[in-house]
């Protein structure tokens, strides 16, 4: 080999070596979570009417159903992932879920061992409790679903849809990436998402005077008002249209993308806002 060719050959060898090592790293990364172990835990505790149930999980869904019961019953699905079956099982079995009362609150607590880079644990909650209970729910990556609750509902998720059905208490629902769907709602509501549409329907038994705020950045809004709605109305969209079946008395200029006015006596508040999407009111 000529002397001038030696550096080139050496550089080529190093490049091949780096590619081989990088290839191995990719394979290892893909195999990090090859093992999964699931187990289900059931816990319960007495819960008085009007108490507040609190639950927070990072990666997992939260499902709540209210009923005629004096207990809070939680089914927690624990999913552990690791590089081997043995490690995944150990991680899942060392994760504990308990119900801890404090004042008027009952909190679902998750205790899990410290995870290293190639391990993860997710916990999802499926809960039945008294329908008069209040709720404080938080998850980062997961859906939230609430049914048949008469107390106040406060629920937040970052990535996931939020659904609510048959809620008569004040309701605050937030998500960053996901759709919000509500039906048979009798109480005030504040709904907010960044990327996702919103569908909200009041029940026929809902009060004609209510406070409703629905805001999204990218998505359409469909709102079904209660009978004989009485509210000050503010509706706006940047890229989209506004279509209303309500007898709104318009204040100011008439615009296809912005609407201000009153319905009935204008006692409540109705605010609907999106940047990219149409708005329909019935």
Residue pairs with C-beta under 8 A, 6 or more apart in sequence:
1 9
31 83
32 83
32 117
32 118
33 81
33 82
33 83
33 118
33 120
34 83
35 81
35 82
35 83
35 84
35 85
35 87
35 88
36 79
36 80
36 81
36 88
37 79
37 80
37 81
37 82
37 85
37 88
37 89
37 91
37 92
38 77
38 78
38 79
38 80
38 92
39 77
39 78
39 92
39 93
40 75
40 76
40 77
40 78
41 75
41 76
41 78
41 96
41 97
42 73
42 74
42 75
42 76
43 73
43 74
43 76
43 97
43 98
43 99
43 108
44 71
44 72
44 73
44 74
44 99
45 71
45 72
45 99
45 101
45 106
46 70
46 71
46 72
47 53
47 70
47 71
47 72
47 106
47 129
47 130
47 133
48 70
48 130
49 130
49 132
49 133
50 104
50 132
50 133
50 134
50 151
51 104
51 105
51 106
51 130
51 133
51 134
52 104
52 105
52 106
52 133
52 134
52 135
52 136
52 151
53 64
53 72
53 105
53 106
53 107
53 108
53 127
53 129
53 133
53 134
53 135
53 136
54 105
54 106
54 107
54 108
54 136
54 137
55 62
55 107
55 108
55 125
55 127
55 136
55 137
55 138
56 108
56 110
56 137
56 138
56 139
57 110
57 122
57 123
57 124
57 125
57 138
57 139
57 140
57 142
58 122
58 139
58 140
58 141
59 120
59 121
59 122
59 123
59 139
59 140
59 141
59 142
60 77
60 79
60 122
60 123
60 124
60 125
60 139
60 141
60 142
61 124
61 125
61 139
61 142
61 143
61 144
61 145
61 160
62 124
62 125
62 127
62 137
62 139
62 142
62 143
62 144
62 145
62 155
63 124
63 125
63 126
63 127
63 144
63 145
64 127
64 128
64 129
64 135
64 137
64 145
64 146
64 147
64 149
65 127
65 128
65 129
65 147
65 148
66 128
66 129
66 130
66 131
66 132
66 133
66 147
66 148
66 149
66 150
67 128
67 129
67 130
67 131
67 148
68 130
68 131
69 128
69 129
69 130
70 130
71 129
72 99
72 106
72 127
72 128
72 129
72 130
72 133
73 127
73 128
73 129
74 97
74 99
74 108
74 125
74 126
74 127
75 125
75 126
75 127
76 97
76 108
76 110
76 123
76 124
76 125
76 126
77 123
77 124
77 126
78 92
78 95
78 97
78 121
78 122
78 123
79 92
79 121
79 122
79 123
79 124
80 88
80 89
80 91
80 92
80 95
80 119
80 120
80 121
81 88
81 119
81 120
81 121
82 88
82 91
82 118
82 119
82 120
83 118
83 119
87 119
88 119
91 112
91 113
91 115
91 119
91 121
92 121
94 112
94 113
95 110
95 111
95 112
95 113
95 121
95 123
96 110
96 111
96 112
97 108
97 109
97 110
97 111
97 123
98 108
98 109
98 111
99 106
99 107
99 108
99 109
100 106
100 107
100 109
101 107
105 136
108 125
108 127
110 123
112 121
112 123
115 121
124 142
131 148
131 149
131 150
131 151
132 150
132 151
133 149
133 151
134 151
134 152
134 153
134 154
134 169
135 146
135 149
135 151
135 152
135 153
135 154
135 155
136 154
136 155
137 144
137 146
137 153
137 154
137 155
137 156
138 155
138 156
138 157
139 156
139 157
139 158
139 160
140 157
140 158
140 159
141 157
141 158
141 159
141 160
142 157
142 159
142 160
143 157
143 160
143 161
143 162
143 163
143 178
144 155
144 156
144 157
144 160
144 161
144 162
144 163
144 173
144 175
145 162
145 163
145 164
146 153
146 155
146 163
146 164
146 165
146 167
147 164
147 165
147 166
148 165
148 166
148 167
149 166
149 167
149 168
149 169
150 167
150 168
150 169
151 169
152 169
152 170
152 171
153 164
153 167
153 169
153 170
153 171
153 172
153 173
154 172
155 162
155 164
155 172
155 173
155 174
156 173
156 174
156 175
157 174
157 175
157 176
157 178
158 175
158 176
158 177
159 175
159 176
159 177
159 178
160 175
160 177
160 178
161 175
161 178
161 179
161 180
161 181
161 196
162 173
162 174
162 175
162 178
162 179
162 180
162 181
162 193
163 180
163 181
163 182
164 171
164 173
164 181
164 182
164 183
164 185
165 182
165 183
165 184
166 183
166 184
166 203
167 182
167 184
167 185
167 186
167 187
168 185
168 186
168 187
169 187
170 187
170 188
170 189
171 182
171 185
171 187
171 188
171 189
171 190
171 191
172 189
172 190
172 191
173 180
173 182
173 189
173 190
173 191
173 192
174 191
174 192
174 193
175 192
175 193
175 194
175 196
176 193
176 194
176 195
177 193
177 194
177 195
177 196
178 193
178 195
178 196
179 193
179 196
179 197
179 198
179 199
179 219
180 191
180 193
180 196
180 197
180 198
180 199
180 200
181 198
181 199
181 200
182 189
182 191
182 199
182 200
182 201
183 199
183 200
183 201
184 201
184 203
185 200
185 201
185 202
185 203
185 206
186 202
186 203
186 205
186 206
186 207
186 226
187 206
187 210
188 210
188 211
188 212
189 200
189 210
189 211
189 212
189 213
189 214
190 212
190 213
191 198
191 200
191 213
191 214
191 215
192 213
192 214
192 215
192 216
193 215
193 216
193 217
193 219
194 216
194 217
194 218
195 216
195 217
195 218
195 219
196 216
196 218
196 219
197 216
197 219
197 220
197 221
197 222
197 277
198 214
198 216
198 219
198 220
198 221
198 222
198 223
199 221
199 222
200 212
200 214
200 221
200 222
200 223
200 224
201 223
201 224
202 210
202 224
202 225
202 226
203 226
204 226
204 227
206 226
206 227
207 226
208 226
208 227
208 228
208 229
208 230
208 264
208 268
209 230
209 231
209 267
209 268
210 226
210 229
210 231
210 268
210 269
210 270
211 268
211 269
212 223
212 231
212 268
212 269
212 270
212 271
212 272
213 269
213 271
214 221
214 223
214 271
214 272
214 273
215 271
215 272
215 273
215 274
216 273
216 274
216 275
216 277
217 274
217 275
217 276
218 274
218 275
218 276
218 277
219 274
219 276
219 277
220 240
220 274
220 277
220 278
220 279
220 280
221 272
221 274
221 277
221 278
221 279
221 280
222 279
222 280
222 282
223 270
223 272
223 279
223 280
223 281
223 282
224 282
225 246
225 263
225 270
225 281
225 282
228 264
229 246
229 263
229 264
229 268
229 270
230 263
230 264
230 265
230 266
230 267
230 268
231 262
231 263
231 264
231 266
231 267
231 268
231 269
231 270
232 261
232 262
232 266
232 268
232 269
232 270
233 246
233 248
233 259
233 260
233 261
233 262
233 263
233 270
233 271
234 259
234 260
234 270
234 271
234 272
234 273
235 242
235 244
235 258
235 259
235 260
235 270
235 271
235 272
235 273
235 279
235 281
236 257
236 258
236 259
236 272
236 273
236 274
237 257
237 258
237 273
237 274
237 275
237 276
237 277
237 278
237 279
238 257
238 274
238 275
238 276
239 275
239 276
239 277
240 257
240 274
240 276
240 277
240 278
240 279
241 256
241 257
241 278
241 279
242 256
242 257
242 258
242 259
242 278
242 279
242 281
243 278
243 279
243 280
243 281
244 259
244 280
244 281
245 281
245 282
246 263
246 281
246 282
247 263
248 259
248 261
248 262
248 263
249 261
249 262
249 263
250 259
250 260
250 261
251 260
251 261
251 262
252 260
263 270
272 279
272 281
